[in-house]
Amino acid sequence: MEAEYESLLFYTKIRWLSRGKVLARLFELRHEAREFLLTQNMLEICHHLYDDYWIPKLAYMADILKRLNEFNKKMQGRNENILTCSDKL
């Protein structure tokens, strides 16, 4: 389909940070995902990708989780302690 990505990521409970990446990738590939779901006759799922109310919610959730992932990564590291983490918070 000439998309930028060749695959869609799947969420695993092992790494909750992947949830933000999955939603971001789904948002970027929403047109390709819609075409695929139509070819598979999954209309009950596909109607969300046409919904002008649901798509902005998806984009918002992807952005929020991206920012939470970035914040979480800043709070980790060898030189982090309660004082530096509270400053970042």
PDB file of N, CA, C and O in Angstrom:
ATOM      1  N   MET A   1       0.814  -1.205   0.000  1.00  0.00           N
ATOM      2  CA  MET A   1       0.000   0.000   0.000  1.00  0.00           C
ATOM      3  C   MET A   1       0.854   1.263   0.000  1.00  0.00           C
ATOM      4  O   MET A   1       0.330   2.372   0.099  1.00  0.00           O
ATOM      5  N   GLU A   2       2.159   1.094  -0.111  1.00  0.00           N
ATOM      6  CA  GLU A   2       3.105   2.204  -0.159  1.00  0.00           C
ATOM      7  C   GLU A   2       3.063   3.073   1.094  1.00  0.00           C
ATOM      8  O   GLU A   2       3.233   4.289   1.007  1.00  0.00           O
ATOM      9  N   ALA A   3       2.839   2.469   2.248  1.00  0.00           N
ATOM     10  CA  ALA A   3       2.843   3.199   3.512  1.00  0.00           C
ATOM     11  C   ALA A   3       4.274   3.356   4.006  1.00  0.00           C
ATOM     12  O   ALA A   3       5.180   2.660   3.548  1.00  0.00           O
ATOM     13  N   GLU A   4       4.465   4.266   4.934  1.00  0.00           N
ATOM     14  CA  GLU A   4       5.796   4.492   5.483  1.00  0.00           C
ATOM     15  C   GLU A   4       6.280   3.272   6.265  1.00  0.00           C
ATOM     16  O   GLU A   4       7.472   2.962   6.252  1.00  0.00           O
ATOM     17  N   TYR A   5       5.374   2.585   6.938  1.00  0.00           N
ATOM     18  CA  TYR A   5       5.715   1.407   7.728  1.00  0.00           C
ATOM     19  C   TYR A   5       5.225   0.154   7.031  1.00  0.00           C
ATOM     20  O   TYR A   5       4.243   0.185   6.288  1.00  0.00           O
ATOM     21  N   GLU A   6       5.915  -0.945   7.275  1.00  0.00           N
ATOM     22  CA  GLU A   6       5.524  -2.205   6.663  1.00  0.00           C
ATOM     23  C   GLU A   6       4.710  -3.079   7.597  1.00  0.00           C
ATOM     24  O   GLU A   6       4.128  -4.071   7.159  1.00  0.00           O
ATOM     25  N   SER A   7       4.657  -2.728   8.885  1.00  0.00           N
ATOM     26  CA  SER A   7       3.918  -3.564   9.830  1.00  0.00           C
ATOM     27  C   SER A   7       3.243  -2.702  10.880  1.00  0.00           C
ATOM     28  O   SER A   7       3.633  -1.558  11.116  1.00  0.00           O
ATOM     29  N   LEU A   8       2.222  -3.275  11.505  1.00  0.00           N
ATOM     30  CA  LEU A   8       1.499  -2.612  12.577  1.00  0.00           C
ATOM     31  C   LEU A   8       1.950  -3.248  13.876  1.00  0.00           C
ATOM     32  O   LEU A   8       2.010  -4.474  13.980  1.00  0.00           O
ATOM     33  N   LEU A   9       2.268  -2.428  14.873  1.00  0.00           N
ATOM     34  CA  LEU A   9       2.748  -2.950  16.143  1.00  0.00           C
ATOM     35  C   LEU A   9       1.592  -3.533  16.940  1.00  0.00           C
ATOM     36  O   LEU A   9       0.445  -3.115  16.786  1.00  0.00           O
ATOM     37  N   PHE A  10       1.900  -4.493  17.784  1.00  0.00           N
ATOM     38  CA  PHE A  10       0.906  -5.097  18.659  1.00  0.00           C
ATOM     39  C   PHE A  10       1.264  -4.797  20.102  1.00  0.00           C
ATOM     40  O   PHE A  10       2.440  -4.800  20.467  1.00  0.00           O
ATOM     41  N   TYR A  11       0.259  -4.538  20.924  1.00  0.00           N
ATOM     42  CA  TYR A  11       0.452  -4.235  22.330  1.00  0.00           C
ATOM     43  C   TYR A  11       0.681  -5.525  23.108  1.00  0.00           C
ATOM     44  O   TYR A  11      -0.028  -6.512  22.907  1.00  0.00           O
ATOM     45  N   THR A  12       1.660  -5.516  23.986  1.00  0.00           N
ATOM     46  CA  THR A  12       1.882  -6.640  24.882  1.00  0.00           C
ATOM     47  C   THR A  12       1.879  -6.128  26.304  1.00  0.00           C
ATOM     48  O   THR A  12       2.331  -5.012  26.562  1.00  0.00           O
ATOM     49  N   LYS A  13       1.383  -6.916  27.218  1.00  0.00           N
ATOM     50  CA  LYS A  13       1.322  -6.501  28.613  1.00  0.00           C
ATOM     51  C   LYS A  13       2.690  -6.522  29.284  1.00  0.00           C
ATOM     52  O   LYS A  13       2.844  -6.008  30.391  1.00  0.00           O
ATOM     53  N   ILE A  14       3.675  -7.105  28.631  1.00  0.00           N
ATOM     54  CA  ILE A  14       5.011  -7.173  29.211  1.00  0.00           C
ATOM     55  C   ILE A  14       5.601  -5.767  29.304  1.00  0.00           C
ATOM     56  O   ILE A  14       6.213  -5.411  30.311  1.00  0.00           O
ATOM     57  N   ARG A  15       5.422  -4.990  28.278  1.00  0.00           N
ATOM     58  CA  ARG A  15       5.946  -3.621  28.270  1.00  0.00           C
ATOM     59  C   ARG A  15       4.796  -2.666  28.028  1.00  0.00           C
ATOM     60  O   ARG A  15       4.308  -2.555  26.903  1.00  0.00           O
ATOM     61  N   TRP A  16       4.355  -1.972  29.073  1.00  0.00           N
ATOM     62  CA  TRP A  16       3.217  -1.077  28.904  1.00  0.00           C
ATOM     63  C   TRP A  16       3.595   0.155  28.106  1.00  0.00           C
ATOM     64  O   TRP A  16       2.712   0.856  27.613  1.00  0.00           O
ATOM     65  N   LEU A  17       4.881   0.440  27.966  1.00  0.00           N
ATOM     66  CA  LEU A  17       5.299   1.576  27.143  1.00  0.00           C
ATOM     67  C   LEU A  17       4.942   1.371  25.678  1.00  0.00           C
ATOM     68  O   LEU A  17       4.848   2.333  24.916  1.00  0.00           O
ATOM     69  N   SER A  18       4.744   0.127  25.287  1.00  0.00           N
ATOM     70  CA  SER A  18       4.423  -0.137  23.892  1.00  0.00           C
ATOM     71  C   SER A  18       3.019   0.328  23.524  1.00  0.00           C
ATOM     72  O   SER A  18       2.717   0.489  22.341  1.00  0.00           O
ATOM     73  N   ARG A  19       2.159   0.546  24.509  1.00  0.00           N
ATOM     74  CA  ARG A  19       0.787   0.964  24.221  1.00  0.00           C
ATOM     75  C   ARG A  19       0.765   2.288  23.452  1.00  0.00           C
ATOM     76  O   ARG A  19       0.006   2.431  22.494  1.00  0.00           O
ATOM     77  N   GLY A  20       1.578   3.242  23.856  1.00  0.00           N
ATOM     78  CA  GLY A  20       1.634   4.523  23.153  1.00  0.00           C
ATOM     79  C   GLY A  20       2.140   4.383  21.733  1.00  0.00           C
ATOM     80  O   GLY A  20       1.651   5.051  20.822  1.00  0.00           O
ATOM     81  N   LYS A  21       3.115   3.517  21.545  1.00  0.00           N
ATOM     82  CA  LYS A  21       3.651   3.302  20.203  1.00  0.00           C
ATOM     83  C   LYS A  21       2.623   2.620  19.306  1.00  0.00           C
ATOM     84  O   LYS A  21       2.531   2.922  18.117  1.00  0.00           O
ATOM     85  N   VAL A  22       1.855   1.704  19.877  1.00  0.00           N
ATOM     86  CA  VAL A  22       0.826   1.014  19.098  1.00  0.00           C
ATOM     87  C   VAL A  22      -0.231   1.999  18.634  1.00  0.00           C
ATOM     88  O   VAL A  22      -0.623   1.985  17.467  1.00  0.00           O
ATOM     89  N   LEU A  23      -0.700   2.860  19.543  1.00  0.00           N
ATOM     90  CA  LEU A  23      -1.732   3.835  19.162  1.00  0.00           C
ATOM     91  C   LEU A  23      -1.203   4.842  18.150  1.00  0.00           C
ATOM     92  O   LEU A  23      -1.921   5.228  17.227  1.00  0.00           O
ATOM     93  N   ALA A  24       0.042   5.269  18.312  1.00  0.00           N
ATOM     94  CA  ALA A  24       0.628   6.212  17.352  1.00  0.00           C
ATOM     95  C   ALA A  24       0.740   5.570  15.967  1.00  0.00           C
ATOM     96  O   ALA A  24       0.447   6.210  14.956  1.00  0.00           O
ATOM     97  N   ARG A  25       1.161   4.314  15.925  1.00  0.00           N
ATOM     98  CA  ARG A  25       1.292   3.625  14.636  1.00  0.00           C
ATOM     99  C   ARG A  25      -0.081   3.398  14.003  1.00  0.00           C
ATOM    100  O   ARG A  25      -0.239   3.537  12.790  1.00  0.00           O
ATOM    101  N   LEU A  26      -1.079   3.047  14.829  1.00  0.00           N
ATOM    102  CA  LEU A  26      -2.428   2.866  14.295  1.00  0.00           C
ATOM    103  C   LEU A  26      -2.963   4.171  13.727  1.00  0.00           C
ATOM    104  O   LEU A  26      -3.605   4.173  12.676  1.00  0.00           O
ATOM    105  N   PHE A  27      -2.705   5.285  14.412  1.00  0.00           N
ATOM    106  CA  PHE A  27      -3.161   6.577  13.903  1.00  0.00           C
ATOM    107  C   PHE A  27      -2.492   6.902  12.568  1.00  0.00           C
ATOM    108  O   PHE A  27      -3.144   7.392  11.645  1.00  0.00           O
ATOM    109  N   GLU A  28      -1.192   6.627  12.468  1.00  0.00           N
ATOM    110  CA  GLU A  28      -0.477   6.913  11.226  1.00  0.00           C
ATOM    111  C   GLU A  28      -0.933   6.012  10.085  1.00  0.00           C
ATOM    112  O   GLU A  28      -0.938   6.428   8.926  1.00  0.00           O
ATOM    113  N   LEU A  29      -1.316   4.780  10.410  1.00  0.00           N
ATOM    114  CA  LEU A  29      -1.726   3.823   9.377  1.00  0.00           C
ATOM    115  C   LEU A  29      -3.241   3.622   9.335  1.00  0.00           C
ATOM    116  O   LEU A  29      -3.713   2.577   8.886  1.00  0.00           O
ATOM    117  N   ARG A  30      -3.990   4.597   9.791  1.00  0.00           N
ATOM    118  CA  ARG A  30      -5.447   4.423   9.884  1.00  0.00           C
ATOM    119  C   ARG A  30      -6.104   4.196   8.523  1.00  0.00           C
ATOM    120  O   ARG A  30      -7.079   3.449   8.436  1.00  0.00           O
ATOM    121  N   HIS A  31      -5.600   4.814   7.472  1.00  0.00           N
ATOM    122  CA  HIS A  31      -6.189   4.620   6.141  1.00  0.00           C
ATOM    123  C   HIS A  31      -5.909   3.203   5.623  1.00  0.00           C
ATOM    124  O   HIS A  31      -6.787   2.545   5.064  1.00  0.00           O
ATOM    125  N   GLU A  32      -4.663   2.751   5.822  1.00  0.00           N
ATOM    126  CA  GLU A  32      -4.315   1.399   5.394  1.00  0.00           C
ATOM    127  C   GLU A  32      -5.051   0.355   6.228  1.00  0.00           C
ATOM    128  O   GLU A  32      -5.496  -0.664   5.699  1.00  0.00           O
ATOM    129  N   ALA A  33      -5.182   0.607   7.539  1.00  0.00           N
ATOM    130  CA  ALA A  33      -5.912  -0.323   8.408  1.00  0.00           C
ATOM    131  C   ALA A  33      -7.380  -0.388   8.002  1.00  0.00           C
ATOM    132  O   ALA A  33      -7.990  -1.458   8.024  1.00  0.00           O
ATOM    133  N   ARG A  34      -7.944   0.759   7.632  1.00  0.00           N
ATOM    134  CA  ARG A  34      -9.340   0.795   7.191  1.00  0.00           C
ATOM    135  C   ARG A  34      -9.533  -0.041   5.924  1.00  0.00           C
ATOM    136  O   ARG A  34     -10.496  -0.800   5.816  1.00  0.00           O
ATOM    137  N   GLU A  35      -8.616   0.102   4.970  1.00  0.00           N
ATOM    138  CA  GLU A  35      -8.714  -0.683   3.734  1.00  0.00           C
ATOM    139  C   GLU A  35      -8.586  -2.177   4.027  1.00  0.00           C
ATOM    140  O   GLU A  35      -9.317  -2.990   3.463  1.00  0.00           O
ATOM    141  N   PHE A  36      -7.650  -2.535   4.915  1.00  0.00           N
ATOM    142  CA  PHE A  36      -7.480  -3.945   5.256  1.00  0.00           C
ATOM    143  C   PHE A  36      -8.725  -4.502   5.920  1.00  0.00           C
ATOM    144  O   PHE A  36      -9.167  -5.599   5.578  1.00  0.00           O
ATOM    145  N   LEU A  37      -9.296  -3.770   6.860  1.00  0.00           N
ATOM    146  CA  LEU A  37     -10.490  -4.251   7.555  1.00  0.00           C
ATOM    147  C   LEU A  37     -11.670  -4.387   6.602  1.00  0.00           C
ATOM    148  O   LEU A  37     -12.499  -5.282   6.766  1.00  0.00           O
ATOM    149  N   LEU A  38     -11.754  -3.514   5.617  1.00  0.00           N
ATOM    150  CA  LEU A  38     -12.824  -3.635   4.621  1.00  0.00           C
ATOM    151  C   LEU A  38     -12.662  -4.898   3.782  1.00  0.00           C
ATOM    152  O   LEU A  38     -13.644  -5.563   3.453  1.00  0.00           O
ATOM    153  N   THR A  39     -11.424  -5.222   3.439  1.00  0.00           N
ATOM    154  CA  THR A  39     -11.218  -6.434   2.640  1.00  0.00           C
ATOM    155  C   THR A  39     -11.484  -7.694   3.453  1.00  0.00           C
ATOM    156  O   THR A  39     -11.783  -8.743   2.882  1.00  0.00           O
ATOM    157  N   GLN A  40     -11.380  -7.607   4.774  1.00  0.00           N
ATOM    158  CA  GLN A  40     -11.626  -8.761   5.640  1.00  0.00           C
ATOM    159  C   GLN A  40     -13.062  -8.813   6.151  1.00  0.00           C
ATOM    160  O   GLN A  40     -13.392  -9.667   6.974  1.00  0.00           O
ATOM    161  N   ASN A  41     -13.923  -7.908   5.672  1.00  0.00           N
ATOM    162  CA  ASN A  41     -15.330  -7.826   6.087  1.00  0.00           C
ATOM    163  C   ASN A  41     -15.498  -7.659   7.597  1.00  0.00           C
ATOM    164  O   ASN A  41     -16.382  -8.267   8.200  1.00  0.00           O
ATOM    165  N   MET A  42     -14.656  -6.842   8.194  1.00  0.00           N
ATOM    166  CA  MET A  42     -14.749  -6.528   9.622  1.00  0.00           C
ATOM    167  C   MET A  42     -15.355  -5.131   9.767  1.00  0.00           C
ATOM    168  O   MET A  42     -14.693  -4.202  10.230  1.00  0.00           O
ATOM    169  N   LEU A  43     -16.585  -4.999   9.377  1.00  0.00           N
ATOM    170  CA  LEU A  43     -17.241  -3.696   9.342  1.00  0.00           C
ATOM    171  C   LEU A  43     -17.508  -3.137  10.729  1.00  0.00           C
ATOM    172  O   LEU A  43     -17.516  -1.920  10.908  1.00  0.00           O
ATOM    173  N   GLU A  44     -17.729  -4.011  11.728  1.00  0.00           N
ATOM    174  CA  GLU A  44     -18.010  -3.522  13.072  1.00  0.00           C
ATOM    175  C   GLU A  44     -16.796  -2.813  13.675  1.00  0.00           C
ATOM    176  O   GLU A  44     -16.961  -1.917  14.503  1.00  0.00           O
ATOM    177  N   ILE A  45     -15.594  -3.192  13.282  1.00  0.00           N
ATOM    178  CA  ILE A  45     -14.379  -2.509  13.742  1.00  0.00           C
ATOM    179  C   ILE A  45     -14.043  -1.342  12.813  1.00  0.00           C
ATOM    180  O   ILE A  45     -13.590  -0.289  13.264  1.00  0.00           O
ATOM    181  N   CYS A  46     -14.265  -1.534  11.541  1.00  0.00           N
ATOM    182  CA  CYS A  46     -13.889  -0.545  10.531  1.00  0.00           C
ATOM    183  C   CYS A  46     -14.648   0.764  10.673  1.00  0.00           C
ATOM    184  O   CYS A  46     -14.120   1.817  10.317  1.00  0.00           O
ATOM    185  N   HIS A  47     -15.872   0.726  11.183  1.00  0.00           N
ATOM    186  CA  HIS A  47     -16.659   1.958  11.263  1.00  0.00           C
ATOM    187  C   HIS A  47     -16.020   2.983  12.196  1.00  0.00           C
ATOM    188  O   HIS A  47     -16.278   4.179  12.062  1.00  0.00           O
ATOM    189  N   HIS A  48     -15.189   2.534  13.141  1.00  0.00           N
ATOM    190  CA  HIS A  48     -14.488   3.486  14.017  1.00  0.00           C
ATOM    191  C   HIS A  48     -13.479   4.323  13.238  1.00  0.00           C
ATOM    192  O   HIS A  48     -13.266   5.494  13.551  1.00  0.00           O
ATOM    193  N   LEU A  49     -12.865   3.731  12.236  1.00  0.00           N
ATOM    194  CA  LEU A  49     -11.859   4.448  11.461  1.00  0.00           C
ATOM    195  C   LEU A  49     -12.470   5.445  10.480  1.00  0.00           C
ATOM    196  O   LEU A  49     -11.747   6.216   9.849  1.00  0.00           O
ATOM    197  N   TYR A  50     -13.785   5.435  10.347  1.00  0.00           N
ATOM    198  CA  TYR A  50     -14.506   6.450   9.559  1.00  0.00           C
ATOM    199  C   TYR A  50     -15.133   7.519  10.443  1.00  0.00           C
ATOM    200  O   TYR A  50     -15.566   8.557   9.942  1.00  0.00           O
ATOM    201  N   ASP A  51     -15.187   7.283  11.733  1.00  0.00           N
ATOM    202  CA  ASP A  51     -15.897   8.151  12.668  1.00  0.00           C
ATOM    203  C   ASP A  51     -15.074   9.412  12.956  1.00  0.00           C
ATOM    204  O   ASP A  51     -13.957   9.328  13.466  1.00  0.00           O
ATOM    205  N   ASP A  52     -15.635  10.577  12.626  1.00  0.00           N
ATOM    206  CA  ASP A  52     -14.946  11.847  12.858  1.00  0.00           C
ATOM    207  C   ASP A  52     -14.882  12.211  14.333  1.00  0.00           C
ATOM    208  O   ASP A  52     -14.181  13.157  14.695  1.00  0.00           O
ATOM    209  N   TYR A  53     -15.578  11.504  15.177  1.00  0.00           N
ATOM    210  CA  TYR A  53     -15.530  11.725  16.620  1.00  0.00           C
ATOM    211  C   TYR A  53     -14.493  10.811  17.270  1.00  0.00           C
ATOM    212  O   TYR A  53     -13.875  11.196  18.263  1.00  0.00           O
ATOM    213  N   TRP A  54     -14.292   9.616  16.734  1.00  0.00           N
ATOM    214  CA  TRP A  54     -13.389   8.636  17.329  1.00  0.00           C
ATOM    215  C   TRP A  54     -11.933   8.889  16.955  1.00  0.00           C
ATOM    216  O   TRP A  54     -11.050   8.675  17.786  1.00  0.00           O
ATOM    217  N   ILE A  55     -11.656   9.335  15.740  1.00  0.00           N
ATOM    218  CA  ILE A  55     -10.281   9.550  15.267  1.00  0.00           C
ATOM    219  C   ILE A  55      -9.550  10.610  16.106  1.00  0.00           C
ATOM    220  O   ILE A  55      -8.397  10.379  16.470  1.00  0.00           O
ATOM    221  N   PRO A  56     -10.159  11.756  16.429  1.00  0.00           N
ATOM    222  CA  PRO A  56      -9.439  12.701  17.304  1.00  0.00           C
ATOM    223  C   PRO A  56      -9.169  12.128  18.698  1.00  0.00           C
ATOM    224  O   PRO A  56      -8.163  12.468  19.322  1.00  0.00           O
ATOM    225  N   LYS A  57     -10.058  11.262  19.188  1.00  0.00           N
ATOM    226  CA  LYS A  57      -9.802  10.610  20.474  1.00  0.00           C
ATOM    227  C   LYS A  57      -8.576   9.703  20.381  1.00  0.00           C
ATOM    228  O   LYS A  57      -7.762   9.653  21.303  1.00  0.00           O
ATOM    229  N   LEU A  58      -8.451   8.997  19.278  1.00  0.00           N
ATOM    230  CA  LEU A  58      -7.292   8.140  19.065  1.00  0.00           C
ATOM    231  C   LEU A  58      -6.010   8.971  19.026  1.00  0.00           C
ATOM    232  O   LEU A  58      -5.011   8.602  19.643  1.00  0.00           O
ATOM    233  N   ALA A  59      -6.038  10.080  18.310  1.00  0.00           N
ATOM    234  CA  ALA A  59      -4.869  10.954  18.220  1.00  0.00           C
ATOM    235  C   ALA A  59      -4.516  11.525  19.589  1.00  0.00           C
ATOM    236  O   ALA A  59      -3.340  11.606  19.942  1.00  0.00           O
ATOM    237  N   TYR A  60      -5.514  11.915  20.353  1.00  0.00           N
ATOM    238  CA  TYR A  60      -5.294  12.469  21.695  1.00  0.00           C
ATOM    239  C   TYR A  60      -4.664  11.425  22.615  1.00  0.00           C
ATOM    240  O   TYR A  60      -3.703  11.722  23.324  1.00  0.00           O
ATOM    241  N   MET A  61      -5.198  10.208  22.606  1.00  0.00           N
ATOM    242  CA  MET A  61      -4.649   9.148  23.449  1.00  0.00           C
ATOM    243  C   MET A  61      -3.222   8.793  23.032  1.00  0.00           C
ATOM    244  O   MET A  61      -2.374   8.540  23.889  1.00  0.00           O
ATOM    245  N   ALA A  62      -2.954   8.772  21.749  1.00  0.00           N
ATOM    246  CA  ALA A  62      -1.596   8.484  21.277  1.00  0.00           C
ATOM    247  C   ALA A  62      -0.632   9.564  21.750  1.00  0.00           C
ATOM    248  O   ALA A  62       0.488   9.255  22.157  1.00  0.00           O
ATOM    249  N   ASP A  63      -1.049  10.821  21.703  1.00  0.00           N
ATOM    250  CA  ASP A  63      -0.196  11.923  22.138  1.00  0.00           C
ATOM    251  C   ASP A  63       0.030  11.892  23.642  1.00  0.00           C
ATOM    252  O   ASP A  63       1.156  12.091  24.099  1.00  0.00           O
ATOM    253  N   ILE A  64      -1.020  11.647  24.418  1.00  0.00           N
ATOM    254  CA  ILE A  64      -0.885  11.590  25.877  1.00  0.00           C
ATOM    255  C   ILE A  64       0.061  10.460  26.278  1.00  0.00           C
ATOM    256  O   ILE A  64       0.953  10.665  27.102  1.00  0.00           O
ATOM    257  N   LEU A  65      -0.122   9.284  25.710  1.00  0.00           N
ATOM    258  CA  LEU A  65       0.734   8.159  26.067  1.00  0.00           C
ATOM    259  C   LEU A  65       2.172   8.368  25.608  1.00  0.00           C
ATOM    260  O   LEU A  65       3.103   7.896  26.259  1.00  0.00           O
ATOM    261  N   LYS A  66       2.363   9.072  24.494  1.00  0.00           N
ATOM    262  CA  LYS A  66       3.714   9.394  24.049  1.00  0.00           C
ATOM    263  C   LYS A  66       4.406  10.285  25.072  1.00  0.00           C
ATOM    264  O   LYS A  66       5.569  10.068  25.413  1.00  0.00           O
ATOM    265  N   ARG A  67       3.687  11.279  25.554  1.00  0.00           N
ATOM    266  CA  ARG A  67       4.274  12.183  26.550  1.00  0.00           C
ATOM    267  C   ARG A  67       4.529  11.480  27.877  1.00  0.00           C
ATOM    268  O   ARG A  67       5.535  11.752  28.533  1.00  0.00           O
ATOM    269  N   LEU A  68       3.637  10.582  28.282  1.00  0.00           N
ATOM    270  CA  LEU A  68       3.868   9.810  29.499  1.00  0.00           C
ATOM    271  C   LEU A  68       5.071   8.889  29.350  1.00  0.00           C
ATOM    272  O   LEU A  68       5.824   8.703  30.306  1.00  0.00           O
ATOM    273  N   ASN A  69       5.264   8.313  28.178  1.00  0.00           N
ATOM    274  CA  ASN A  69       6.435   7.478  27.934  1.00  0.00           C
ATOM    275  C   ASN A  69       7.723   8.293  28.038  1.00  0.00           C
ATOM    276  O   ASN A  69       8.703   7.841  28.629  1.00  0.00           O
ATOM    277  N   GLU A  70       7.715   9.494  27.462  1.00  0.00           N
ATOM    278  CA  GLU A  70       8.886  10.359  27.536  1.00  0.00           C
ATOM    279  C   GLU A  70       9.178  10.749  28.978  1.00  0.00           C
ATOM    280  O   GLU A  70      10.335  10.758  29.398  1.00  0.00           O
ATOM    281  N   PHE A  71       8.131  11.071  29.740  1.00  0.00           N
ATOM    282  CA  PHE A  71       8.286  11.428  31.145  1.00  0.00           C
ATOM    283  C   PHE A  71       8.827  10.249  31.944  1.00  0.00           C
ATOM    284  O   PHE A  71       9.704  10.424  32.790  1.00  0.00           O
ATOM    285  N   ASN A  72       8.320   9.069  31.686  1.00  0.00           N
ATOM    286  CA  ASN A  72       8.774   7.869  32.382  1.00  0.00           C
ATOM    287  C   ASN A  72      10.250   7.599  32.107  1.00  0.00           C
ATOM    288  O   ASN A  72      10.989   7.220  33.016  1.00  0.00           O
ATOM    289  N   LYS A  73      10.680   7.789  30.877  1.00  0.00           N
ATOM    290  CA  LYS A  73      12.083   7.567  30.539  1.00  0.00           C
ATOM    291  C   LYS A  73      12.996   8.581  31.226  1.00  0.00           C
ATOM    292  O   LYS A  73      14.121   8.254  31.604  1.00  0.00           O
ATOM    293  N   LYS A  74      12.508   9.813  31.387  1.00  0.00           N
ATOM    294  CA  LYS A  74      13.303  10.828  32.077  1.00  0.00           C
ATOM    295  C   LYS A  74      13.467  10.501  33.559  1.00  0.00           C
ATOM    296  O   LYS A  74      14.462  10.887  34.174  1.00  0.00           O
ATOM    297  N   MET A  75      12.506   9.800  34.129  1.00  0.00           N
ATOM    298  CA  MET A  75      12.542   9.488  35.556  1.00  0.00           C
ATOM    299  C   MET A  75      13.428   8.274  35.859  1.00  0.00           C
ATOM    300  O   MET A  75      13.662   7.965  37.027  1.00  0.00           O
ATOM    301  N   GLN A  76      13.911   7.596  34.849  1.00  0.00           N
ATOM    302  CA  GLN A  76      14.746   6.423  35.050  1.00  0.00           C
ATOM    303  C   GLN A  76      16.196   6.756  34.745  1.00  0.00           C
ATOM    304  O   GLN A  76      16.486   7.688  33.996  1.00  0.00           O
ATOM    305  N   GLY A  77      17.076   6.007  35.315  1.00  0.00           N
ATOM    306  CA  GLY A  77      18.488   6.197  35.019  1.00  0.00           C
ATOM    307  C   GLY A  77      19.346   5.975  36.239  1.00  0.00           C
ATOM    308  O   GLY A  77      18.853   5.863  37.361  1.00  0.00           O
ATOM    309  N   ARG A  78      20.622   5.915  36.000  1.00  0.00           N
ATOM    310  CA  ARG A  78      21.574   5.620  37.066  1.00  0.00           C
ATOM    311  C   ARG A  78      21.661   6.742  38.100  1.00  0.00           C
ATOM    312  O   ARG A  78      21.777   6.464  39.294  1.00  0.00           O
ATOM    313  N   ASN A  79      21.608   7.990  37.669  1.00  0.00           N
ATOM    314  CA  ASN A  79      21.793   9.125  38.579  1.00  0.00           C
ATOM    315  C   ASN A  79      20.491   9.715  39.092  1.00  0.00           C
ATOM    316  O   ASN A  79      20.488  10.806  39.660  1.00  0.00           O
ATOM    317  N   GLU A  80      19.389   9.010  38.899  1.00  0.00           N
ATOM    318  CA  GLU A  80      18.098   9.524  39.356  1.00  0.00           C
ATOM    319  C   GLU A  80      17.855   9.149  40.815  1.00  0.00           C
ATOM    320  O   GLU A  80      18.162   8.039  41.251  1.00  0.00           O
ATOM    321  N   ASN A  81      17.302  10.096  41.550  1.00  0.00           N
ATOM    322  CA  ASN A  81      16.888   9.851  42.925  1.00  0.00           C
ATOM    323  C   ASN A  81      15.590  10.603  43.176  1.00  0.00           C
ATOM    324  O   ASN A  81      15.048  11.228  42.264  1.00  0.00           O
ATOM    325  N   ILE A  82      15.096  10.548  44.381  1.00  0.00           N
ATOM    326  CA  ILE A  82      13.797  11.145  44.686  1.00  0.00           C
ATOM    327  C   ILE A  82      13.826  12.661  44.481  1.00  0.00           C
ATOM    328  O   ILE A  82      12.807  13.244  44.112  1.00  0.00           O
ATOM    329  N   LEU A  83      14.947  13.299  44.708  1.00  0.00           N
ATOM    330  CA  LEU A  83      15.036  14.759  44.554  1.00  0.00           C
ATOM    331  C   LEU A  83      14.990  15.172  43.077  1.00  0.00           C
ATOM    332  O   LEU A  83      14.271  16.105  42.719  1.00  0.00           O
ATOM    333  N   THR A  84      15.742  14.491  42.233  1.00  0.00           N
ATOM    334  CA  THR A  84      15.735  14.852  40.826  1.00  0.00           C
ATOM    335  C   THR A  84      14.400  14.484  40.177  1.00  0.00           C
ATOM    336  O   THR A  84      13.920  15.190  39.290  1.00  0.00           O
ATOM    337  N   CYS A  85      13.806  13.377  40.624  1.00  0.00           N
ATOM    338  CA  CYS A  85      12.501  12.989  40.075  1.00  0.00           C
ATOM    339  C   CYS A  85      11.413  13.955  40.502  1.00  0.00           C
ATOM    340  O   CYS A  85      10.524  14.270  39.711  1.00  0.00           O
ATOM    341  N   SER A  86      11.466  14.436  41.753  1.00  0.00           N
ATOM    342  CA  SER A  86      10.440  15.384  42.188  1.00  0.00           C
ATOM    343  C   SER A  86      10.575  16.710  41.461  1.00  0.00           C
ATOM    344  O   SER A  86       9.575  17.384  41.217  1.00  0.00           O
ATOM    345  N   ASP A  87      11.811  17.100  41.106  1.00  0.00           N
ATOM    346  CA  ASP A  87      12.006  18.319  40.310  1.00  0.00           C
ATOM    347  C   ASP A  87      11.368  18.171  38.929  1.00  0.00           C
ATOM    348  O   ASP A  87      10.749  19.109  38.427  1.00  0.00           O
ATOM    349  N   LYS A  88      11.517  17.005  38.320  1.00  0.00           N
ATOM    350  CA  LYS A  88      10.942  16.772  36.995  1.00  0.00           C
ATOM    351  C   LYS A  88       9.421  16.700  37.053  1.00  0.00           C
ATOM    352  O   LYS A  88       8.724  17.087  36.115  1.00  0.00           O
ATOM    353  N   LEU A  89       8.929  16.196  38.174  1.00  0.00           N
ATOM    354  CA  LEU A  89       7.482  16.076  38.314  1.00  0.00           C
ATOM    355  C   LEU A  89       6.858  17.443  38.452  1.00  0.00           C
ATOM    356  O   LEU A  89       5.639  17.555  38.581  1.00  0.00           O
TER     357      LEU A  89
END
